[in-house]
Amino acid sequence: MHLDSDLNSVMEYNKGSSNTNINHNSAAGSSKEFLTLNENEEEDETVKAIIRSKELHRTHPPTITLDNFIVDICFHPQNDIIAVANILGDVILFKYTNKETKLVSSMELHLKACRDIEFSHDGKTLFSTAKDLSIMITDMETEKLIRLYENAHEQPVYTMNIFGEQTFGTGDDDGVVKLWDLRQKGNTPIFSIKQMEDYVSAMITNSDNKYLVCASGDGSLTTFNMAAKKLHIQSEEYEEELLCLGLFKSETKILAASSKGKMYVFNWGEFGLHSDEFPSLTKKALNCLIPITENIVITGGEDGILRATSLFPHHHLGIVGQHNFSIEALDVNSDGTLIASSSHNDDIKFWNVEYLETLNTFEHRKGGKQKQMIHNLPSSKVNNASDFFADL
């Protein structure tokens, strides 16, 4: 009500002012109004031109915003397509360019939240897991279901990893890991084991496909010998959840990020204890990470910030981008130049990170921890104060 009365008062005041101007000097009033209109039109055209220029020189696709909570995202390995899994169990496909993102298809696959989606290495099939205990494999050309594992786990499936053309692994909320072979009939895995006391948050292997390394909410790093189908080694339990994993340095190093924002480095083959530990910048959870080069990792945090970090030597490179809420999923396209991230805001943002390929990681930024936390890289939506003043 106050807003309406204020608006009415302003309108009445404007009417009175207008009448006064016309009575005293109608010609001058008309000229001023004409000039004001022209100035406003010129300003509007200037703004529109700036927006058009930005759109024309965009180096990444525009943001995608959905109506339902986004659980996972995955780039297609061959085409400019990104798949999005949501809390309803659907998988939505978008084709993207630097100018637009276009809805291609919406597949109603699962009865409950779709937890993880992965394309096969050739991109011809899509693997999906969900809270409904099932695993589905869908043909990308026909969008028809070609394999269904009903009740694949007794508890909701949390994560998965595809090892080759015929084999993949899954981990559930109860710490159970299962290995599957597409050549086997029925719903029976080739290997099943429970060694962790909490959910399996991530799993990773190298090109040899000998060891499967799993992170868990119980704070352990647990490794299985896939060929021998048995436990290989389990690390000490850390005092925080291990949330995500990545391979670096030609698959000789594993990086594990935690719910307290720490990062632990393990040597491949030495899975029992970390070889290095990187302290947290914010003490907030690092929910996801993606290797960009053999030495640079991008992490997505609970604070809504994407950060790039050099591992060897270790120092924070800066902010890649930002969301308004916690970042929950992160992926990189096939040539490593574009990443996508999603947050609790039901949005997917794209970031061009091509500059990281040539970034000098040995050049340390001056200043302490606070300056490291706020330094923005070229892909960030925010400019640094020092950059602004340098242009003056």
N, C-alpha and C positions, 0 to 999 in steps of 0.2 A: 504493500500500500504506500509506503514512503517513497518507493521508486516511482510509482505512477504519479504521485503528487509532485515530485521533483521534476519529472518530465513535463507535466502540464505547466508548471511554473516557467520552465525554460521556454516552452513553446509560446506562452503568453507574452513573455519578455521579448522574445524574438519578433512576435507580431507587432508589439508596441514600438520597438526599435525601428522596424522596417517602415511603419507608417510615419514616424517622426522624420526619418531620412527623406522620404518621398515628399513630405510637405515642405521641408526646408530647402532641399536641393535635389529634386527628382532626377535631373540629368546626371549630377555627380554620383547619386546613388546607383543609377542604372549602370554607369561606367564601372564603378567599383564591383558591383555584382558580376558584371560581364568578365572583368579581369580575374576575379576570384574563381569563377567557374572554369575559365581557361587554365588557370594555374592548377586547379584541382585535377582537371583532365590530363594536363601534362604530367603531374605527379603520378596519377594512376597509370599512365602509359609507361612512365619510367619504371615503376614497380613491376608492371607486367613484363617489360623488356628484361629486367634483371632476372625474374623468375624463369622466363623462356631461355635466357642464356645459361642459367644453372642447369635446367633440364637438358639443354643441348649438350652440355659438357659433363654430364653425369658420368661417373666412372664405375657405377655400380647400380644394380636394379633398385627400384623404389621399394619402400617398406610394404610388407603384407600384414594386414590386420584381420584376424578372424573373430568369430563370435564365440568360439568354444576354446577351452584351455588346451594349449599346445603341449604335448608330452615329448615328442621327438621330431627331428628333422634329418633329412638325408639327401645329399646331392646324387644325381644320376651320374654314373661313371663315364658315359659317352655323350649324352645330350644335355642341353641347357634346361634341365628340369630339376625341380626340387620337390621331394615328397614330404608331406607333413602328417604326423600322426596326432590324433586328438583324444580327448578324454571320453568321447562317445564310442570309440573303437573304429572310427573312420580313418582312411588314408586319402589325403587330398593331394593332387598333383598340380603344380604350377609350372608353366613355361616362362622363362625370364629373359629379358634383355636389359640394357642400360636405360631404355625408355619406359618399359612397362613390365608388369608381372600379370600373366594371364592364366586364369583357371582353365585347366585342361580336363580334369576328371575328378570325381569324388566317388570313392569306393567304400561301401559299407561292409567292412570285413568282420570285425569282432563285436561281441555283445557287450563288452566292457572296455575300459580304457586300454588303448593300444600303447604298450610300454616302450617298444623298440622296433625300429624298422631298418632294414639293411638291403641294399641291392646286391645281387650276385655280381661277380667280378666283370662279367660281360654286359650287365645291365638288362638282361633278358627276363629276369625274374625278380620278384620282391619278396623278401622274408619279413614276416611280422609276428610279434609275440604280444600277449595281452594279459590283463588281469583275469580273463575268462578261462585261464589255464591252457589255452590252445596255442599252436604254432601254425601259421598259414604260409603257403608259398603260392604266389599269384603270377600268372603270365602277364608280362607288361604289354604285349601287343594286343591280346584279346581281352585282358583284364578278367580272365576267368581263373578260378581256383584250380590249381593242378595238384596240390597236396595239402591235406589237412591232418594235423596231429591233435586229436581231441584228448583232453585231460592228460596233456603231455607231462605235467607236473602236478603234485598234490597241492602246491601253493602257487600263487600267481607268479608268472615268469617276469623277471625284472630286466634281464639283459641277455644279449646273444652276440655271437661272433661267427662269421663265416670263414672257414679255413681254406677251402678249395672248391673244386667243382661239385664235389659229392658230400662233403662233411661240414658240420657246423656244431656249435656248442651253445647251451643255454644255462642260465643260472636263475634261481628263484628267490623268493622272499625268506625262505627258511634255510638258505645256505647250501642247497642241493645243486650240484653240477651234473649235467647230462651231455653226452656226446651222441650225435646222430649221423647216420649214413643214409643218404637218399636211395642207395641201391637196396637197402633193407626194406622189406614189406612190413606193414603194420605200424603200430605206435611204440614199438620197443626200441629203446636206445641201445647203442653198442657199449655204453659205459655209463654208470650212475654212481655217485658217491656224495655223502654228506660229511664234510670236514669242517665247515664254518658254522659259527653259532648265530649268525645274523645274515641279512640279505647279501647276495652277490651283486656288487655295485658295478663291476666292470670286468671284462676278460680280454686277454690279448695274447697273441703268439707271434713268432717271427716266421721268416720264409721257410725255415726247416720244418715247421709244424711238429716239432718233437714235444715241446713243453707248452702247456696252457697255464698262463699266469692269471690268477683271479684276485681282485680286491674285494674287501668285505666291510660291511658295517660293524663287524666285531673288531676292526682295527688290524686285521692280519692280511698278509700277502701269502696266498696259498698256491702252490705250483703242482700240477699234475703231469705225469709222463703219459702222453696220449698213446704212444705206441704200446707201452707196457700196460696201459689202462690201470694205473695205480697212483697213489699219492707220491710225489717226489719229495717235497719239503714244505714246511709251513714256517713263516717268520714268527718272531715275537709279536705279541699284540701291542699295537701302539695305543696311546691314550686318546685317540680320536678315530673317527670313521675314515677309511680310505675310500675315496669317492670316484676317482677316475685314473686312467693309465694311458701312457704314450711311450712310443719307441723313438730313440734318438741315436746319433752317432753310429750310423750304419748298423742298427739293431743291436748294438753292444750295451746300450743303457736303457733302463726302464725308469720312467718318471711317474711317481704316484703322488696325487694331491689329496689333501685331507679336509675334514670339516672344520679345522682350526686355521686353515689357510697356509699350512706348511706344505713344502714339497720335498719328497724323499727320492734320492737317486739310488738305484740298484744296478749292479753289474749283471749283465745277462749270464746266467749260469750260477750266480751267487745270490740266490733268492732269499736266504735266511736272514740277512741283515743289510741295511742300507749302507752305501759307501759315502754318501754325502747328504746333508740336510740343509735346506734353504729356509730361513725364517720367514714368517708371514709379514706382509706389509700392513694388513688390516685386521688380522685375527678373525676374519670372517671366512666362511666356507668357500672353497674353490669347487664348484659343482661339476665343471667340465673343462677339458683341455684338448687342444689339437696341435700336433707338431706341424710347423710351417716350413722349417728347414731342418737340417741335421742338428742345429744348435739353438733354434728359437722355438719357444712354445707360446701359444696364446691361451690364456685361461679365462673362464667366465665365472664371475663371483656372485656371491649372495648380495653384494653391495651394488649389483647392476653394472659393474665395470668390466670391460674386456681389456686385459693387460698383456703386453708382449714382454717376455723375459728371455735374456740370453743365459744359457746354462753353463757354458764354458768359454770365457770366464763368467761367473754368475753376477749379473746385475740387471735391474729392471730397466727396460728400454722405454716404456711409456704406455700411455692409454691408447688403445686401438679404437675404442668406441664405447658407447654407454647406452644403457636402458634405464627406464624409471624404476624397474623392479628387478628382483633376483633373476639371473640368467640361468636357465635350466638345460639348454641344449645348444650344441655347437658343432658345425661341420665345415669342411673345406672342399672346394670343387677339385676336379681331377688334375688341373694344372697348377694348383696351389696359389692362384692369384686372388681368389674370391672366397670369403668366408661368410657364413650365415649364422645368426644367433637368435634364440627366442627366449622370451621372458614371461613372467607371470602377468604381463600386460596383454597377453594373447597376440603378440606381434612378432614378426620375423624381420630382422634388419640385415642388410647386406653391407659388407665392408671390403673395399679393394685394398689388399695388403701386398700388392706386387712390389712395393718399395722395400719390403723386409728382405727380399732376396739380395739386395745390394747394400743393406744397412751395415755400417761399420760397428760391429758388436764390441770392439776393443776400445771404442771411444766412450769414456765414462762421462756422464753428465755431472756438472758441478752442482754442489749443494747436497744437503742431507736427505734423510728419508722423506721429509715432507715435500721437498721439490720433486723427488722421484715419484711420489704418489699422484702429483697433479700435472706432470708433464704430458702433453698431448702429442701424439704422432699424427702424420698427415691424414690418416683415415678418420680421425676423431671429428666429431661435430663441433668441437670447442677449440678455439684458438688460444695459444699461449699469450700471456700478457707481454712477454719479451718479444715475441714475433710481431705483435701489434705496434709496439713502440719502435721497433727496428725499421718499420715502413714509414715512419714520420720524418 
